[in-house]
Amino acid sequence: MKAVFLDKDDTLVDDNPCNVEPRCITLCSAAGPALRLLARLNYRLVVVGDQAAIAHGQVDEVAMASIADRLGDLMFRERVALDAFYYCPHHPKRSVTRYAFACGCRKPQPGLLLKAASEHQIDLRASWMVGARLHDVEAGNRAGCRTLLVDNGTETEWRLGPRRVPTRIAPDLYAAAMLIASEGDERR
């Protein structure tokens, strides 16, 4: 089984300050056609995101179920399924003590991808990690996926390194889906 791991904010959904409120969450422009194309190519669609708002105390983990439901609903409206939703609530420099530590699931660590692969029998070498930041790229590379940077202007660090080089770069999710389609099932 193969998957496209999607970062949530700025890749799949528009990033806005009220994204902790499910009704505020909206898909990025052209995300619907991109998701339908990836589904037709038999990719599982798995969202993997860092949710520092939990470590900030802005939202609790119970509320994340509502956010996952909203994502599932938005994708259902596009006639595709959200196969899984994984998030990291941790951040080493935040105010909620039980979440204030370094972990293996916060990107650029690959923990979320490895967990999803294990739980859903996903072949990481046949899969892609798509995100708008180089931390997403690094997490995907560490997990053994091909990687795609959505270069939409939200990356602010541009700290390059051997694990932070994407397989491909696209301006948006639809262009990313087209590149994935053109790659076929070729593996690195």
C-alpha positions in Angstrom: 0.0 0.0 0.0 1.3 3.5 -0.8 0.3 6.8 0.7 0.7 10.5 0.3 1.4 12.1 3.6 0.1 15.6 3.7 1.1 18.3 6.1 -2.1 20.1 7.2 -1.4 23.8 7.4 -0.4 25.7 4.2 -0.4 22.4 2.3 -3.8 20.9 2.6 -5.7 23.7 4.3 -5.3 27.4 4.4 -3.3 28.4 7.5 -5.2 31.0 9.5 -5.2 31.9 13.2 -8.5 30.3 13.9 -7.6 26.8 12.5 -8.2 25.4 16.0 -11.9 26.1 15.4 -13.1 23.4 13.0 -15.6 25.6 11.1 -12.8 27.9 10.1 -10.8 25.2 8.3 -10.9 25.4 4.5 -9.1 23.4 1.9 -6.4 25.2 -0.1 -7.2 26.3 -3.6 -7.3 23.4 -6.0 -6.8 20.9 -3.2 -10.0 19.1 -4.2 -8.8 18.2 -7.8 -5.4 17.3 -6.3 -6.9 14.9 -3.8 -9.1 13.3 -6.4 -6.1 12.7 -8.7 -4.1 11.1 -5.9 -7.0 8.9 -4.9 -7.4 7.8 -8.5 -3.7 6.8 -8.4 -4.5 4.6 -5.4 -2.6 6.6 -2.8 -3.9 6.5 0.7 -4.3 10.1 2.0 -2.8 10.6 5.4 -2.5 13.9 7.2 0.5 14.3 9.5 0.9 17.6 11.3 2.6 19.3 14.2 -0.1 20.9 16.4 1.9 23.2 18.7 -1.4 24.9 19.6 -1.9 22.0 22.1 1.5 22.7 23.7 0.6 26.4 23.8 -2.6 25.6 25.6 -4.8 27.0 22.8 -6.6 23.7 22.2 -6.7 20.4 23.9 -6.3 16.9 22.4 -10.1 16.3 22.7 -10.7 19.1 20.2 -8.3 17.5 17.7 -11.0 14.8 17.0 -13.3 17.7 15.8 -10.5 19.0 13.6 -10.0 15.5 12.2 -13.7 15.2 11.6 -13.7 18.5 9.8 -10.9 17.4 7.5 -12.7 14.2 6.8 -15.8 16.1 6.0 -14.0 18.5 3.6 -12.4 15.6 1.9 -15.7 13.7 1.7 -17.2 16.7 -0.1 -14.4 16.3 -2.7 -15.3 12.6 -3.0 -12.2 11.2 -1.4 -11.5 9.6 2.0 -9.2 10.8 4.7 -7.5 7.5 5.5 -5.8 8.7 8.7 -4.9 11.8 10.7 -1.8 11.9 12.9 -0.6 14.9 14.9 2.2 15.8 17.3 1.1 17.8 20.3 4.6 18.4 21.6 6.9 21.4 21.5 10.0 21.7 23.7 9.5 25.4 24.5 5.8 25.7 25.3 3.7 26.4 28.3 1.8 23.2 28.9 4.2 21.1 30.8 3.1 17.6 29.8 3.7 18.5 26.1 6.9 20.6 26.6 9.6 18.2 25.5 11.5 17.0 22.5 9.9 13.9 20.9 10.3 11.6 17.9 7.0 12.7 16.3 7.5 16.4 15.8 8.8 17.1 12.4 11.6 17.0 11.2 11.5 13.7 13.1 9.8 10.9 11.1 7.7 9.4 14.0 4.3 10.3 12.6 5.1 8.8 9.2 6.6 5.6 10.8 3.6 5.2 13.1 1.1 5.6 10.2 3.1 3.2 8.0 3.2 0.6 10.7 -0.5 0.9 11.6 -1.7 0.9 7.9 0.9 -1.4 6.2 2.2 1.5 4.1 5.2 1.0 1.9 7.2 4.2 2.7 9.5 3.8 -0.4 6.4 3.9 -2.6 5.0 6.9 -0.7 5.4 10.7 -0.7 5.6 13.3 2.0 4.1 16.6 0.8 4.5 19.8 2.8 5.2 23.5 2.7 8.3 23.5 5.0 11.6 21.9 4.9 10.8 20.2 8.2 8.2 18.2 6.3 10.8 17.3 3.6 13.3 16.2 6.2 10.7 14.0 8.0 9.8 12.4 4.8 13.4 11.8 3.8 14.2 10.3 7.2 11.2 8.0 6.9 12.3 6.8 3.4 9.6 8.5 1.3 10.0 10.6 -1.8 9.4 14.2 -0.8 7.7 17.2 -2.4 8.0 20.8 -1.2 5.0 23.0 -1.8 6.9 26.2 -2.3 4.1 28.7 -1.6 6.1 31.2 0.4 5.5 29.9 3.9 9.0 28.4 4.5 10.9 30.9 6.5 14.1 29.2 7.6 15.6 27.8 4.4 18.1 25.9 6.5 19.4 23.4 3.9 21.1 20.1 4.6 21.3 16.7 3.0 18.0 15.5 4.4 16.2 18.8 3.6 16.4 18.4 -0.2 13.0 17.5 -1.7 12.6 15.0 -4.5 10.4 17.6 -6.3 9.2 21.2 -5.8 5.7 22.5 -6.8 3.9 25.8 -6.3 0.7 24.3 -4.9 -1.0 21.0 -4.0 -2.5 20.5 -7.5 0.9 20.9 -9.2 2.4 18.5 -6.6 -0.3 15.9 -7.4 0.6 16.3 -11.1 4.3 15.7 -10.4 3.4 12.6 -8.3 1.3 11.3 -11.1 4.1 11.8 -13.6 6.6 9.9 -11.4 4.4 6.8 -11.4 5.5 4.0 -9.1 9.2 4.6 -9.7 11.1 4.4 -6.5 14.3 6.1 -5.5 
